[in-house]
Amino acid sequence: MAARLSWLAARRSGGAPLHWTDLAAYAYLALGVLLMFGPVAWLVLSSFKTPGALLEFPPSFLPLSQQEVRVPGQPQPLPLFRTTLPDGSVREPVRKITFATENYSEPLERFAFLRFFGNSVVVTIVATLITLLINSMAAYALAVYDFKGKGAAMLAVIGTLMIPITVILVPVYLVVTELGLVNSLWAVILPGAATPTGVFILRQYMLTLPRDLIEAARMDKASEWQIYWRIVIPLTAPALAVLAIFSIMWRWNEFLWPLAVLTKTEVFTLQIGLNAFQGDLQTQWHYLLAMTVVTLIPVTLVFVFLQRFITTGIGSTGMK
């Protein structure tokens, strides 16, 4: 894709007329941008709409609202319309772009969303750190050590990828209940601390590290912990960044497991808090869309800061 863009730029700078293939490439790129960012733009703009604007049909892309004017003698503002002479013509409402910022302020003040946000931040950060530590230690053992049953252990790790969470939901819930962790953030953090995907990514990356470097460290009387912490971990930073992005996305967007183990409002995460806006008879779409935008901001920032490691990390793990 980058080569194609540079070739198009060279043709354009050289004064050559655009070929039909150039126009097709531009149309293809424009379509890709529209498909990727169009729903996000609609979500952000819709989060500023009033409840009435969200229910109107046909829907509008911009947050438009009925313009009102105050008339002397009227206690309430009256809607404004464009009208013509009374000859059967249709009157048209006057609308203007209005951003309903109360969609953001009211949930944060009335529904304890700041507490939910803090709980999600704690769960995501602590769970990601534990995941990176446990998975990197397991990957180090499977990549560096030679022991009997190593292949079977790796096969068992990969085999757990085929087990859906719904199969182990009840057994894990019983274990968490016996440990007395229900309605605590540790009930969300600990069960998913070790992930087979993370072990596989880190192990594949560690296999590319030179073994001579590890053997030289052992000859210099370095302990296994020093080799792991001072040599292997710094060299595995791109793969750790990829796993950190995956872990943050998994933990931040996790819904089913927190819904099962968290029943007290004070320990709700953001995803559980969003579920509070959906009732049996009514869904508060204006609040739901606004808080959905809030939940997307941290994940977007993490991806922006760590995205440069994705190509390097995944390209070195053998994943396709």
Order of alpha helices (4+ residues) and beta strands (2+ residues): alpha-alpha-alpha-beta-beta-beta-beta-beta-beta-alpha-alpha-alpha-alpha-alpha-alpha-alpha-alpha-alpha-alpha-alpha-alpha
